[in-house]
Amino acid sequence: MTAEALTILQAAGAERIEHPGGTLLAHLQRVSALLASWGARPALVSAGLCHAFYGTDGFPVALLDLGRRAELVEAIGVEAEALVYFYASCDRKASYQGLTDDRGTFVDRFTGARMHPSLETRRDFAELTAANELDIAAVSPEVRTRYGADLRDLLTRWRPLLSEPAWAHCRSVLGQADRTKPHLAVERDRS
């Protein structure tokens, strides 16, 4: 976590935005810490801290306009900011299903561009998504009850992209999801 990123987050009011488990700032810090505990490289840990800067398909609150990407690059570096943009740009409905497939299409919700991201990019995206979603599920029994089965299904499909620590954390937080509950659109409702 860089001091510059925290400064931008505070200036954007992240500590005043409600989020499961407290505030958006607290969530972002937990996601970053979770990635670090899984052994993620520094750029991915920084991306975890900043993953909601441009809003997401499931959390439309943007802390920084896309026209100001250079400010985030200054704070966390080119690689980490590119991960933040990639995460924020995901059209979840169009992209989640094919993420494990080398030829799966990823759709940028900002530009409409369709691409086939590299294996490393897909792994980073899956790891960041897992940290984000599992943090929310861990702090919110309501979210875990409502979306736990869908989240476990999603992360099970993405298992080939996840690190061993991420997969272990998934099993720890979600256990055996209740398969009798109807599946809901987990891809749409959270950052």
Accessible surface in RSA format (square Angstrom, percent):
REM  Atomic radii and reference values for relative SASA: ProtOr
REM  Chains: A
REM  Algorithm: Lee & Richards
REM  Probe-radius: 1.40
REM  Slices: 20
REM RES _ NUM      All-atoms   Total-Side   Main-Chain    Non-polar    All polar
REM                ABS   REL    ABS   REL    ABS   REL    ABS   REL    ABS   REL
RES MET A   1   115.41  59.8  60.94  40.3  54.48 129.7  60.98  51.8  54.43  72.1
RES THR A   2    40.53  28.8  36.00  36.5   4.53  10.8  40.30  54.1   0.23   0.3
RES ALA A   3    75.91  69.8  63.06  97.3  12.85  29.2  67.78  95.5   8.13  21.5
RES GLU A   4   100.29  57.6  96.40  72.9   3.89   9.3  45.16  87.3  55.14  45.0
RES ALA A   5     0.00   0.0   0.00   0.0   0.00   0.0   0.00   0.0   0.00   0.0
RES LEU A   6    43.44  24.2  43.44  31.1   0.00   0.0  43.44  30.5   0.00   0.0
RES THR A   7    86.19  61.3  84.31  85.5   1.88   4.5  60.43  81.2  25.76  38.9
RES ILE A   8    32.17  18.3  30.31  22.6   1.86   4.5  31.81  22.9   0.35   1.0
RES LEU A   9     0.00   0.0   0.00   0.0   0.00   0.0   0.00   0.0   0.00   0.0
RES GLN A  10    92.41  51.7  86.45  63.2   5.97  14.2  19.51  41.5  72.90  55.3
RES ALA A  11    88.36  81.2  46.89  72.4  41.47  94.3  60.59  85.3  27.78  73.6
RES ALA A  12    36.62  33.7   5.22   8.0  31.40  71.4  17.59  24.8  19.03  50.4
RES GLY A  13     2.86   3.5   0.00   N/A   2.86   3.5   2.39   6.6   0.46   1.0
RES ALA A  14     0.00   0.0   0.00   0.0   0.00   0.0   0.00   0.0   0.00   0.0
RES GLU A  15    65.64  37.7  55.33  41.9  10.31  24.5  38.49  74.5  27.14  22.2
RES ARG A  16   173.75  73.0 141.83  72.3  31.91  76.0  75.67 103.4  98.07  59.4
RES ILE A  17    38.56  21.9  35.07  26.1   3.49   8.4  38.56  27.8   0.00   0.0
RES GLU A  18   155.76  89.4 140.60 106.4  15.16  36.1  53.07 102.6 102.69  83.8
RES HIS A  19    13.68   7.5   2.06   1.4  11.62  29.7   6.21   6.4   7.47   8.7
RES PRO A  20    48.98  35.7  36.24  33.0  12.74  46.3  48.13  39.7   0.85   5.3
RES GLY A  21    43.19  53.3   0.00   N/A  43.19  53.3  16.24  44.6  26.96  60.4
RES GLY A  22    44.47  54.8   0.00   N/A  44.47  54.8  32.31  88.7  12.16  27.2
RES THR A  23    44.14  31.4  43.82  44.4   0.32   0.8  38.82  52.1   5.32   8.0
RES LEU A  24     0.00   0.0   0.00   0.0   0.00   0.0   0.00   0.0   0.00   0.0
RES LEU A  25    16.50   9.2  16.50  11.8   0.00   0.0  16.50  11.6   0.00   0.0
RES ALA A  26    32.66  30.0  29.49  45.5   3.17   7.2  31.81  44.8   0.85   2.2
RES HIS A  27     0.00   0.0   0.00   0.0   0.00   0.0   0.00   0.0   0.00   0.0
RES LEU A  28     0.12   0.1   0.12   0.1   0.00   0.0   0.12   0.1   0.00   0.0
RES GLN A  29    61.26  34.3  59.75  43.7   1.50   3.6  14.28  30.4  46.97  35.6
RES ARG A  30    67.91  28.5  61.76  31.5   6.15  14.6  56.60  77.3  11.31   6.9
RES VAL A  31     0.00   0.0   0.00   0.0   0.00   0.0   0.00   0.0   0.00   0.0
RES SER A  32     0.77   0.7   0.74   1.0   0.03   0.1   0.03   0.1   0.74   1.0
RES ALA A  33    55.25  50.8  45.72  70.5   9.53  21.7  51.60  72.7   3.65   9.7
RES LEU A  34    25.60  14.3  22.77  16.3   2.83   7.1  24.90  17.5   0.70   1.9
RES LEU A  35     0.00   0.0   0.00   0.0   0.00   0.0   0.00   0.0   0.00   0.0
RES ALA A  36    52.98  48.7  36.37  56.1  16.62  37.8  38.09  53.6  14.89  39.4
RES SER A  37    85.50  72.2  44.13  58.9  41.37  95.3  51.24 109.1  34.26  48.0
RES TRP A  38    20.42   8.2   7.79   3.8  12.63  29.7   7.29   3.9  13.13  21.3
RES GLY A  39    64.99  80.1   0.00   N/A  64.99  80.1  34.87  95.7  30.12  67.5
RES ALA A  40    24.11  22.2   0.84   1.3  23.27  52.9  11.88  16.7  12.23  32.4
RES ARG A  41    80.28  33.7  70.25  35.8  10.02  23.9  58.97  80.6  21.31  12.9
RES PRO A  42   109.76  80.0 105.34  96.0   4.42  16.1 109.20  90.2   0.56   3.5
RES ALA A  43    16.31  15.0   9.22  14.2   7.09  16.1  13.91  19.6   2.40   6.3
RES LEU A  44     7.13   4.0   7.13   5.1   0.00   0.0   7.13   5.0   0.00   0.0
RES VAL A  45    19.43  12.8  19.43  17.6   0.00   0.0  19.43  16.9   0.00   0.0
RES SER A  46    12.58  10.6  12.58  16.8   0.00   0.0   0.38   0.8  12.19  17.1
RES ALA A  47     0.00   0.0   0.00   0.0   0.00   0.0   0.00   0.0   0.00   0.0
RES GLY A  48     0.00   0.0   0.00   N/A   0.00   0.0   0.00   0.0   0.00   0.0
RES LEU A  49     0.25   0.1   0.25   0.2   0.00   0.0   0.25   0.2   0.00   0.0
RES CYS A  50     0.00   0.0   0.00   0.0   0.00   0.0   0.00   0.0   0.00   0.0
RES HIS A  51     0.00   0.0   0.00   0.0   0.00   0.0   0.00   0.0   0.00   0.0
RES ALA A  52     0.00   0.0   0.00   0.0   0.00   0.0   0.00   0.0   0.00   0.0
RES PHE A  53     0.00   0.0   0.00   0.0   0.00   0.0   0.00   0.0   0.00   0.0
RES TYR A  54     6.96   3.3   0.17   0.1   6.79  17.7   0.65   0.5   6.31   7.8
RES GLY A  55     0.59   0.7   0.00   N/A   0.59   0.7   0.59   1.6   0.00   0.0
RES THR A  56     1.56   1.1   0.25   0.3   1.31   3.1   0.25   0.3   1.31   2.0
RES ASP A  57    27.70  19.4  13.21  13.2  14.48  34.2   2.04   4.8  25.65  25.6
RES GLY A  58    10.41  12.8   0.00   N/A  10.41  12.8   0.97   2.7   9.44  21.2
RES PHE A  59    28.43  14.2  28.39  17.6   0.03   0.1  28.43  17.2   0.00   0.0
RES PRO A  60   114.96  83.8  93.88  85.6  21.08  76.6  96.21  79.4  18.75 116.5
RES VAL A  61    61.18  40.3  54.98  49.8   6.20  14.9  61.18  53.2   0.00   0.0
RES ALA A  62    57.20  52.6  29.67  45.8  27.53  62.6  29.67  41.8  27.53  72.9
RES LEU A  63    18.74  10.4   2.14   1.5  16.60  41.7   5.44   3.8  13.30  35.8
RES LEU A  64     5.86   3.3   3.04   2.2   2.82   7.1   5.18   3.6   0.68   1.8
RES ASP A  65    94.05  65.9  83.06  82.7  10.99  26.0  28.98  68.2  65.07  64.9
RES LEU A  66    58.14  32.4  49.14  35.2   8.99  22.6  49.14  34.5   8.99  24.2
RES GLY A  67    70.93  87.5   0.00   N/A  70.93  87.5  36.19  99.3  34.74  77.8
RES ARG A  68   116.06  48.7 112.25  57.2   3.81   9.1  41.18  56.3  74.88  45.4
RES ARG A  69    79.54  33.4  78.75  40.1   0.79   1.9  26.37  36.0  53.18  32.2
RES ALA A  70    72.51  66.7  66.11 102.0   6.41  14.6  69.27  97.5   3.25   8.6
RES GLU A  71    69.40  39.8  64.34  48.7   5.06  12.1  36.73  71.1  32.67  26.7
RES LEU A  72     0.00   0.0   0.00   0.0   0.00   0.0   0.00   0.0   0.00   0.0
RES VAL A  73    43.97  28.9  40.80  36.9   3.18   7.7  40.80  35.4   3.18   8.6
RES GLU A  74   151.61  87.0 122.31  92.5  29.30  69.8  42.91  83.0 108.70  88.8
RES ALA A  75     7.34   6.8   0.95   1.5   6.39  14.5   1.68   2.4   5.66  15.0
RES ILE A  76    20.15  11.5   0.36   0.3  19.79  47.7   4.45   3.2  15.70  42.6
RES GLY A  77    30.81  38.0   0.00   N/A  30.81  38.0  28.72  78.8   2.09   4.7
RES VAL A  78   110.73  72.9 106.10  96.1   4.63  11.2 106.12  92.2   4.60  12.5
RES GLU A  79    87.07  50.0  79.13  59.9   7.94  18.9  44.37  85.8  42.70  34.9
RES ALA A  80     1.20   1.1   0.39   0.6   0.81   1.8   0.39   0.6   0.81   2.1
RES GLU A  81     5.96   3.4   5.96   4.5   0.00   0.0   0.00   0.0   5.96   4.9
RES ALA A  82    47.97  44.1  44.14  68.1   3.83   8.7  45.25  63.7   2.73   7.2
RES LEU A  83    18.74  10.4  16.84  12.0   1.89   4.8  16.93  11.9   1.81   4.9
RES VAL A  84     0.00   0.0   0.00   0.0   0.00   0.0   0.00   0.0   0.00   0.0
RES TYR A  85    36.24  16.9  36.24  20.6   0.00   0.0  28.99  21.8   7.25   8.9
RES PHE A  86    23.53  11.8  23.53  14.6   0.00   0.0  23.53  14.3   0.00   0.0
RES TYR A  87     4.21   2.0   2.04   1.2   2.18   5.7   2.02   1.5   2.20   2.7
RES ALA A  88     0.02   0.0   0.00   0.0   0.02   0.0   0.00   0.0   0.02   0.0
RES SER A  89     0.65   0.5   0.65   0.9   0.00   0.0   0.00   0.0   0.65   0.9
RES CYS A  90     0.87   0.7   0.25   0.3   0.62   1.5   0.25   0.6   0.62   0.7
RES ASP A  91    38.62  27.1  38.44  38.3   0.19   0.4   2.51   5.9  36.12  36.0
RES ARG A  92     2.99   1.3   2.84   1.4   0.14   0.3   0.00   0.0   2.99   1.8
RES LYS A  93   172.47  84.1 149.66  91.8  22.81  54.3  98.77  88.9  73.70  78.5
RES ALA A  94    48.49  44.6  21.50  33.2  26.99  61.4  31.34  44.1  17.15  45.4
RES SER A  95     1.54   1.3   0.48   0.6   1.06   2.4   0.48   1.0   1.06   1.5
RES TYR A  96     6.27   2.9   6.05   3.4   0.22   0.6   5.87   4.4   0.40   0.5
RES GLN A  97   133.86  74.9 118.47  86.6  15.39  36.6  56.09 119.4  77.77  59.0
RES GLY A  98    22.02  27.2   0.00   N/A  22.02  27.2  18.42  50.5   3.61   8.1
RES LEU A  99     5.10   2.8   2.04   1.5   3.06   7.7   5.09   3.6   0.02   0.0
RES THR A 100    53.94  38.4  34.21  34.7  19.72  47.0   7.73  10.4  46.21  69.9
RES ASP A 101    76.76  53.8  69.09  68.8   7.67  18.1  24.90  58.6  51.86  51.7
RES ASP A 102    97.75  68.5  87.85  87.4   9.90  23.4  28.24  66.5  69.51  69.3
RES ARG A 103   162.15  68.1 152.11  77.5  10.05  23.9  71.29  97.4  90.86  55.1
RES GLY A 104    11.19  13.8   0.00   N/A  11.19  13.8   9.39  25.8   1.79   4.0
RES THR A 105    40.49  28.8  32.15  32.6   8.34  19.9  12.02  16.1  28.47  43.0
RES PHE A 106     2.32   1.2   1.90   1.2   0.42   1.1   2.28   1.4   0.03   0.1
RES VAL A 107    11.97   7.9  11.97  10.8   0.00   0.0  11.97  10.4   0.00   0.0
RES ASP A 108     5.81   4.1   5.81   5.8   0.00   0.0   0.00   0.0   5.81   5.8
RES ARG A 109    84.25  35.4  51.04  26.0  33.20  79.1  19.96  27.3  64.28  39.0
RES PHE A 110    66.19  33.1  29.91  18.5  36.28  94.4  34.24  20.8  31.95  91.4
RES THR A 111    95.44  67.9  56.33  57.1  39.11  93.2  64.49  86.6  30.95  46.8
RES GLY A 112    47.88  59.0   0.00   N/A  47.88  59.0  30.57  83.9  17.32  38.8
RES ALA A 113    47.87  44.0  36.48  56.3  11.39  25.9  47.78  67.3   0.09   0.2
RES ARG A 114   168.67  70.8 138.20  70.4  30.47  72.6  54.19  74.1 114.48  69.4
RES MET A 115    66.33  34.4  60.27  39.9   6.07  14.4  46.35  39.4  19.98  26.5
RES HIS A 116    80.96  44.3  53.32  37.1  27.64  70.7  31.46  32.4  49.51  57.6
RES PRO A 117    15.61  11.4   3.19   2.9  12.42  45.2  12.06  10.0   3.55  22.1
RES SER A 118    65.43  55.3  48.16  64.3  17.27  39.8  54.35 115.7  11.08  15.5
RES LEU A 119    77.25  43.0  71.63  51.2   5.62  14.1  71.63  50.3   5.62  15.1
RES GLU A 120   105.26  60.4 100.63  76.1   4.63  11.0  39.62  76.6  65.64  53.6
RES THR A 121    37.61  26.7  36.68  37.2   0.92   2.2  11.43  15.3  26.18  39.6
RES ARG A 122     5.53   2.3   5.53   2.8   0.00   0.0   2.08   2.8   3.45   2.1
RES ARG A 123   111.77  46.9 110.84  56.5   0.92   2.2  29.71  40.6  82.06  49.7
RES ASP A 124    10.35   7.2   9.59   9.5   0.76   1.8   0.82   1.9   9.53   9.5
RES PHE A 125     5.78   2.9   1.64   1.0   4.14  10.8   5.60   3.4   0.18   0.5
RES ALA A 126     0.00   0.0   0.00   0.0   0.00   0.0   0.00   0.0   0.00   0.0
RES GLU A 127    13.84   7.9  13.84  10.5   0.00   0.0   7.63  14.8   6.21   5.1
RES LEU A 128     2.64   1.5   2.64   1.9   0.00   0.0   2.64   1.9   0.00   0.0
RES THR A 129     0.14   0.1   0.14   0.1   0.00   0.0   0.14   0.2   0.00   0.0
RES ALA A 130     0.10   0.1   0.10   0.2   0.00   0.0   0.10   0.1   0.00   0.0
RES ALA A 131     0.00   0.0   0.00   0.0   0.00   0.0   0.00   0.0   0.00   0.0
RES ASN A 132     0.00   0.0   0.00   0.0   0.00   0.0   0.00   0.0   0.00   0.0
RES GLU A 133     2.85   1.6   2.64   2.0   0.22   0.5   0.83   1.6   2.02   1.7
RES LEU A 134     0.00   0.0   0.00   0.0   0.00   0.0   0.00   0.0   0.00   0.0
RES ASP A 135     9.06   6.3   6.81   6.8   2.26   5.3   2.69   6.3   6.37   6.4
RES ILE A 136     0.02   0.0   0.02   0.0   0.00   0.0   0.02   0.0   0.00   0.0
RES ALA A 137     0.75   0.7   0.75   1.2   0.00   0.0   0.75   1.1   0.00   0.0
RES ALA A 138    51.74  47.6  26.10  40.3  25.63  58.3  28.92  40.7  22.82  60.5
RES VAL A 139    54.94  36.2  28.57  25.9  26.38  63.6  34.85  30.3  20.10  54.5
RES SER A 140    15.51  13.1  13.85  18.5   1.67   3.8   6.19  13.2   9.32  13.1
RES PRO A 141    86.76  63.2  85.83  78.2   0.94   3.4  86.55  71.5   0.21   1.3
RES GLU A 142   126.38  72.6 116.99  88.5   9.39  22.4  47.94  92.7  78.44  64.0
RES VAL A 143    17.82  11.7  17.39  15.7   0.44   1.1  17.65  15.3   0.17   0.5
RES ARG A 144    78.83  33.1  72.23  36.8   6.60  15.7  18.40  25.2  60.42  36.6
RES THR A 145    86.24  61.3  71.51  72.5  14.74  35.1  52.94  71.1  33.30  50.3
RES ARG A 146   132.20  55.5 116.07  59.2  16.13  38.4  31.69  43.3 100.51  60.9
RES TYR A 147    12.30   5.7  11.92   6.8   0.38   1.0   9.13   6.9   3.16   3.9
RES GLY A 148     6.49   8.0   0.00   N/A   6.49   8.0   6.31  17.3   0.18   0.4
RES ALA A 149    12.96  11.9   7.85  12.1   5.11  11.6   7.85  11.1   5.11  13.5
RES ASP A 150    11.07   7.8   7.62   7.6   3.45   8.2   4.74  11.2   6.33   6.3
RES LEU A 151     1.64   0.9   1.64   1.2   0.00   0.0   1.64   1.2   0.00   0.0
RES ARG A 152    17.15   7.2  17.15   8.7   0.00   0.0   0.00   0.0  17.15  10.4
RES ASP A 153    32.41  22.7  29.78  29.6   2.64   6.2  15.85  37.3  16.57  16.5
RES LEU A 154     2.13   1.2   2.13   1.5   0.00   0.0   2.13   1.5   0.00   0.0
RES LEU A 155     0.01   0.0   0.01   0.0   0.00   0.0   0.01   0.0   0.00   0.0
RES THR A 156    63.42  45.1  56.67  57.4   6.75  16.1  54.96  73.8   8.46  12.8
RES ARG A 157    98.09  41.2  82.75  42.2  15.34  36.5  59.33  81.1  38.76  23.5
RES TRP A 158     2.31   0.9   2.31   1.1   0.00   0.0   1.78   0.9   0.53   0.9
RES ARG A 159    63.01  26.5  62.92  32.1   0.08   0.2  31.27  42.7  31.74  19.2
RES PRO A 160    93.06  67.8  65.42  59.6  27.65 100.5  77.57  64.0  15.50  96.3
RES LEU A 161     7.86   4.4   3.24   2.3   4.61  11.6   3.88   2.7   3.98  10.7
RES LEU A 162    11.21   6.2   0.00   0.0  11.21  28.2   0.80   0.6  10.42  28.0
RES SER A 163    39.82  33.7  26.66  35.6  13.16  30.3  38.45  81.9   1.37   1.9
RES GLU A 164   114.80  65.9 109.37  82.7   5.43  12.9  62.66 121.2  52.14  42.6
RES PRO A 165    57.92  42.2  49.05  44.7   8.87  32.2  55.61  45.9   2.31  14.4
RES ALA A 166     0.10   0.1   0.00   0.0   0.10   0.2   0.00   0.0   0.10   0.3
RES TRP A 167    30.90  12.4  30.90  15.0   0.00   0.0  18.70  10.0  12.20  19.8
RES ALA A 168    45.94  42.2  41.19  63.6   4.75  10.8  41.47  58.4   4.48  11.9
RES HIS A 169    49.53  27.1  45.84  31.9   3.69   9.4  32.02  33.0  17.51  20.4
RES CYS A 170     0.09   0.1   0.09   0.1   0.00   0.0   0.09   0.2   0.00   0.0
RES ARG A 171   108.70  45.6 101.94  52.0   6.76  16.1  36.76  50.2  71.94  43.6
RES SER A 172    91.46  77.3  53.68  71.6  37.78  87.0  32.01  68.2  59.45  83.3
RES VAL A 173    26.19  17.2   8.94   8.1  17.25  41.6  14.75  12.8  11.45  31.0
RES LEU A 174    16.98   9.5   0.89   0.6  16.09  40.4   3.09   2.2  13.90  37.4
RES GLY A 175    31.19  38.5   0.00   N/A  31.19  38.5  30.21  82.9   0.98   2.2
RES GLN A 176   151.81  84.9 123.79  90.5  28.02  66.7  60.91 129.6  90.91  68.9
RES ALA A 177    14.85  13.7   0.86   1.3  13.99  31.8   7.02   9.9   7.84  20.8
RES ASP A 178    67.02  46.9  53.37  53.1  13.66  32.3  32.65  76.8  34.38  34.3
RES ARG A 179   125.16  52.6 103.01  52.5  22.15  52.7  63.44  86.7  61.72  37.4
RES THR A 180   123.95  88.2  89.75  91.0  34.20  81.5  84.47 113.5  39.48  59.7
RES LYS A 181    84.98  41.5  80.84  49.6   4.14   9.9  49.24  44.3  35.74  38.1
RES PRO A 182   110.30  80.4  93.29  85.0  17.01  61.8 104.76  86.5   5.54  34.4
RES HIS A 183   100.43  54.9  73.37  51.0  27.07  69.2  53.28  54.9  47.15  54.9
RES LEU A 184    74.94  41.7  61.67  44.1  13.27  33.4  67.77  47.6   7.17  19.3
RES ALA A 185    54.77  50.4  43.32  66.9  11.45  26.0  48.10  67.7   6.67  17.7
RES VAL A 186     3.10   2.0   2.74   2.5   0.36   0.9   2.74   2.4   0.36   1.0
RES GLU A 187    37.13  21.3  36.44  27.6   0.69   1.7   6.84  13.2  30.29  24.7
RES ARG A 188   107.82  45.3  98.52  50.2   9.30  22.1  27.20  37.2  80.63  48.9
RES ASP A 189    69.74  48.9  47.03  46.8  22.71  53.7  15.25  35.9  54.49  54.3
RES ARG A 190    12.15   5.1   9.88   5.0   2.27   5.4  11.82  16.2   0.34   0.2
RES SER A 191     0.03   0.0   0.00   0.0   0.03   0.1   0.00   0.0   0.03   0.0
END  Absolute sums over single chains surface
CHAIN  1 A     8434.1       6578.5       1855.6       4812.0       3622.1
END  Absolute sums over all chains
TOTAL          8434.1       6578.5       1855.6       4812.0       3622.1
